[in-house]
Amino acid sequence: MRGLACGAALKAVLASWEERVGEVKGECGALAPALRRVADEQHEQDVRVKSSVDAVPSEGPLVPGSGRRFSFWFSDGGVPSGSSTP
């Protein structure tokens, strides 16, 4: 008889899990539109930021106080040795 009682208990556990999985599916379904909207908004923001970054000239760093750009620069961002800044 113990085996039959175990089966009944397992059936009750299965039913509770099926109910919970159904609730989770419902919650996920309710979140889907909001998550899609956030993803779309983030993509639009990324496009705006890229456009802003692309608009920045990349010839080299500004020579302080001159409005001109160095024609070359070092990867560490330093001023070339021997260069004078106005």
N, CA and C of each residue as an Amber inpcrd file, in Angstrom:
protein
   258
   0.8200000  -1.1990000   0.0000000   0.0000000   0.0000000   0.0000000
   0.8640000   1.2640000   0.0000000   2.0860000   1.1520000   0.5220000
   2.9550000   2.3300000   0.5580000   3.2360000   2.8500000  -0.8620000
   3.4190000   1.9430000  -1.7790000   3.7010000   2.3270000  -3.1520000
   2.5770000   3.1510000  -3.7500000   1.3340000   2.8100000  -3.4470000
   0.2060000   3.5850000  -3.9490000   0.1720000   4.9780000  -3.3310000
   0.5220000   5.0940000  -2.0630000   0.5480000   6.4010000  -1.3940000
   1.6370000   7.2800000  -2.0090000   2.7540000   6.6790000  -2.3330000
   3.8610000   7.4210000  -2.9460000   3.4190000   7.9590000  -4.3120000
   2.7180000   7.1610000  -5.0720000   2.2330000   7.5850000  -6.3820000
   1.2900000   8.7640000  -6.2590000   0.4140000   8.7340000  -5.2840000
  -0.5310000   9.8340000  -5.0740000   0.2140000  11.1120000  -4.6940000
   1.2460000  10.9820000  -3.8600000   2.0350000  12.1500000  -3.4530000
   2.7670000  12.7320000  -4.6670000   3.3280000  11.8530000  -5.5040000
   4.0200000  12.3230000  -6.6940000   3.0690000  13.0350000  -7.6510000
   1.8560000  12.5070000  -7.7420000   0.8610000  13.1290000  -8.6110000
   0.4980000  14.5290000  -8.1030000   0.4160000  14.7010000  -6.7940000
   0.1150000  16.0170000  -6.2100000   1.2620000  16.9940000  -6.4710000
   2.5100000  16.4970000  -6.3430000   3.6750000  17.3430000  -6.6120000
   3.6810000  17.7620000  -8.0860000   3.4080000  16.8200000  -8.9780000
   3.3660000  17.1170000 -10.4080000   2.3220000  18.1900000 -10.6930000
   1.1590000  18.0630000 -10.1000000   0.1030000  19.0440000 -10.3290000
   0.5270000  20.4230000  -9.8490000   1.2020000  20.5050000  -8.7040000
   1.6220000  21.8190000  -8.1960000   2.7070000  22.4290000  -9.0940000
   3.6000000  21.5790000  -9.6070000   4.6390000  22.0740000 -10.5110000
   4.0370000  22.5360000 -11.8250000   3.0890000  21.8060000 -12.3560000
   2.4370000  22.2160000 -13.5970000   1.7360000  23.5540000 -13.4190000
   1.1170000  23.7550000 -12.2600000   0.4390000  25.0170000 -11.9760000
   1.4710000  26.1530000 -11.9130000   2.5720000  25.9120000 -11.2200000
   3.5990000  26.9570000 -11.0930000   4.2260000  27.2920000 -12.4530000
   4.5050000  26.2840000 -13.2590000   5.0760000  26.5230000 -14.5880000
   4.0990000  27.3520000 -15.4280000   2.8320000  27.0850000 -15.3070000
   1.8300000  27.8860000 -16.0180000   1.8500000  29.3380000 -15.5660000
   2.0140000  29.5700000 -14.2670000   2.1000000  30.9370000 -13.7440000
   3.3430000  31.6510000 -14.2780000   4.4690000  30.9380000 -14.3060000
   5.7160000  31.5270000 -14.8010000   5.5810000  31.8810000 -16.2810000
   4.9750000  31.0040000 -17.0560000   4.7560000  31.3080000 -18.4760000
   3.9220000  32.5680000 -18.6320000   2.9090000  32.7070000 -17.8150000
   2.0620000  33.8970000 -17.8640000   2.8420000  35.1540000 -17.5090000
   3.6890000  35.0740000 -16.4810000   4.5050000  36.2200000 -16.0860000
   5.4720000  36.6010000 -17.2020000   6.0990000  35.6120000 -17.8070000
   7.0470000  35.8720000 -18.8980000   6.3240000  36.4830000 -20.0950000
   5.1610000  35.9790000 -20.3930000   4.3820000  36.5220000 -21.5000000
   4.0040000  37.9760000 -21.2560000   3.7120000  38.3120000 -20.0040000
   3.3540000  39.6880000 -19.6760000   4.5640000  40.6130000 -19.7760000
   5.7600000  40.0970000 -19.5160000   6.9720000  40.9120000 -19.5780000
   7.4930000  41.1020000 -20.9980000   7.1660000  40.2090000 -21.8870000
   7.7300000  40.2250000 -23.2430000   7.5720000  41.5740000 -23.9490000
   6.3980000  42.1990000 -23.9630000   6.2790000  43.4900000 -24.6590000
   7.1830000  44.5770000 -24.0570000   7.2750000  44.6130000 -22.7400000
   8.1270000  45.6190000 -22.0940000   9.5890000  45.3760000 -22.4190000
  10.0120000  44.1270000 -22.4260000  11.4040000  43.8110000 -22.7480000
  11.7270000  44.1560000 -24.1990000  10.7890000  43.9080000 -25.1010000
  11.0020000  44.2810000 -26.5020000  11.1120000  45.7930000 -26.6580000
  10.2670000  46.5240000 -25.9370000  10.3010000  47.9830000 -26.0030000
  11.6430000  48.5170000 -25.4960000  12.1200000  47.9750000 -24.3870000
  13.4120000  48.3990000 -23.8410000  14.5310000  48.0960000 -24.8290000
  14.5050000  46.9280000 -25.4440000  15.5350000  46.5700000 -26.4330000
  15.5060000  47.5390000 -27.6060000  14.3210000  47.9040000 -28.0850000
  14.2080000  48.8580000 -29.1900000  14.7400000  50.2310000 -28.7900000
  14.3880000  50.6850000 -27.5790000  14.8590000  51.9830000 -27.1010000
  16.3840000  51.9830000 -26.9460000  16.9360000  50.9000000 -26.4400000
  18.3850000  50.8130000 -26.2680000  19.0790000  50.8450000 -27.6270000
  18.5130000  50.1520000 -28.6040000  19.0920000  50.1690000 -29.9460000
  19.0790000  51.5870000 -30.5200000  17.9710000  52.2850000 -30.3570000
  17.8760000  53.6540000 -30.8570000  18.9040000  54.5530000 -30.1770000
  19.0910000  54.3660000 -28.8700000  20.0880000  55.1510000 -28.1370000
  21.4920000  54.8260000 -28.6430000  21.7740000  53.5660000 -28.8890000
  23.0810000  53.1650000 -29.4120000  23.3500000  53.8200000 -30.7590000
  22.3330000  53.8940000 -31.6030000  22.4900000  54.5280000 -32.9200000
  22.8000000  56.0110000 -32.7440000  22.1130000  56.6830000 -31.8150000
  22.3720000  58.1060000 -31.5780000  23.7870000  58.3240000 -31.0490000
  24.2250000  57.4910000 -30.1240000  25.5760000  57.6310000 -29.5710000
  26.6170000  57.3940000 -30.6630000  26.4230000  56.3590000 -31.4770000
  27.3690000  56.0820000 -32.5610000  27.4470000  57.2650000 -33.5090000
  26.3090000  57.8340000 -33.8300000  26.2820000  58.9900000 -34.7230000
  27.0620000  60.1510000 -34.1140000  26.9080000  60.3840000 -32.8260000
  27.6450000  61.4510000 -32.1520000  29.1410000  61.1820000 -32.1610000
  29.5250000  59.9460000 -31.8970000  30.9450000  59.5870000 -31.8750000
  31.5310000  59.6970000 -33.2760000  30.7960000  59.2550000 -34.2730000
  31.2790000  59.3280000 -35.6530000  31.4890000  60.7650000 -36.1090000
  30.7620000  61.7110000 -35.5190000  30.8770000  63.1130000 -35.9080000
  32.1300000  63.7770000 -35.3380000  32.8000000  63.1240000 -34.3850000
  34.0050000  63.6930000 -33.7890000  35.1820000  63.4460000 -34.7280000
  35.9080000  64.5220000 -35.0950000  37.0680000  64.3400000 -35.9780000
  38.1050000  63.4340000 -35.3060000  38.7810000  62.6460000 -36.1080000
  39.7320000  61.7060000 -35.5230000  41.1360000  61.8670000 -36.0910000
  41.4680000  63.0730000 -36.5790000  42.7910000  63.2810000 -37.1630000
  43.8810000  63.2240000 -36.1120000  43.5980000  63.6010000 -34.9180000
  44.5920000  63.6240000 -33.8510000  44.1410000  64.5620000 -32.7560000
  44.8700000  64.5900000 -31.6510000  44.4650000  65.4470000 -30.5370000
  44.7170000  66.9190000 -30.8610000  43.9800000  67.7890000 -30.2050000
  44.1440000  69.2300000 -30.4130000  45.4600000  69.7020000 -29.8250000
  46.0940000  70.6420000 -30.5200000  47.2430000  71.3390000 -29.9600000
  46.6570000  72.3510000 -28.9910000  47.0030000  72.2780000 -27.7090000
  46.3810000  73.1580000 -26.7200000  46.4380000  74.6190000 -27.1290000
  45.2920000  75.2930000 -27.0930000  45.1900000  76.7090000 -27.3460000
  45.2300000  77.1270000 -28.8090000  45.3940000  76.2080000 -29.7480000
  45.5550000  76.6170000 -31.1420000  44.3460000  76.3160000 -32.0050000
  43.5280000  75.3780000 -31.6060000  42.4210000  74.9530000 -32.4460000
  42.8790000  74.0430000 -33.5720000  44.2040000  73.7860000 -33.6640000
  44.7530000  72.8900000 -34.6900000  44.9510000  71.5040000 -34.0800000
  45.1180000  70.5610000 -34.9390000  45.3380000  69.1890000 -34.4930000
  46.7470000  68.7450000 -34.8480000  47.3140000  67.9250000 -33.9630000
  48.5780000  67.2830000 -34.2990000  48.3310000  66.3780000 -35.4990000
  49.2880000  66.2630000 -36.3690000  49.1180000  65.3740000 -37.5130000
  49.4420000  63.9380000 -37.1200000  50.0390000  63.7450000 -35.9650000
  50.3070000  62.4060000 -35.4420000  50.2550000  62.4880000 -33.9300000
  50.1140000  61.3690000 -33.2960000  50.1170000  61.3100000 -31.8410000
  50.5420000  59.9200000 -31.4170000  50.8500000  59.8290000 -30.1560000
  51.2820000  58.5580000 -29.6000000  50.0850000  57.8230000 -29.0130000
  50.1790000  56.5080000 -28.9890000  49.0540000  55.7160000 -28.5020000
  48.7360000  56.0040000 -27.0470000  49.7210000  56.5140000 -26.2800000
  49.4390000  56.8260000 -24.8690000  48.8050000  58.2030000 -24.7090000
  48.5720000  58.8990000 -25.8490000  47.9140000  60.2000000 -25.8020000
  48.8630000  61.3490000 -25.5200000  50.1610000  61.0620000 -25.4000000
  51.1290000  62.0940000 -25.0750000  51.4420000  62.9920000 -26.2600000
  52.0440000  64.1330000 -25.9450000  52.4740000  65.0800000 -26.9650000
  53.7950000  64.5820000 -27.5250000  53.9750000  64.6350000 -28.8420000
  55.2440000  64.2010000 -29.4280000  56.4200000  64.9800000 -28.8390000
  57.5010000  64.3030000 -28.5690000  58.6590000  64.9760000 -27.9720000
  59.2020000  66.0060000 -28.9510000  59.6880000  67.1110000 -28.4090000
  60.2200000  68.1660000 -29.2440000  59.1610000  69.1040000 -29.7930000
  57.9000000  68.7910000 -29.5450000  56.8270000  69.6730000 -30.0300000
  56.6350000  70.7990000 -29.0330000  56.3950000  71.9460000 -29.5610000
  56.0820000  73.0630000 -28.6630000  54.6000000  73.3520000 -28.8180000
  54.0140000  73.7190000 -27.7320000  52.5860000  74.0650000 -27.7770000
  52.4710000  75.5570000 -27.5920000  51.6730000  76.2110000 -28.4020000
  51.5270000  77.6730000 -28.3120000  50.8730000  78.0870000 -27.0050000
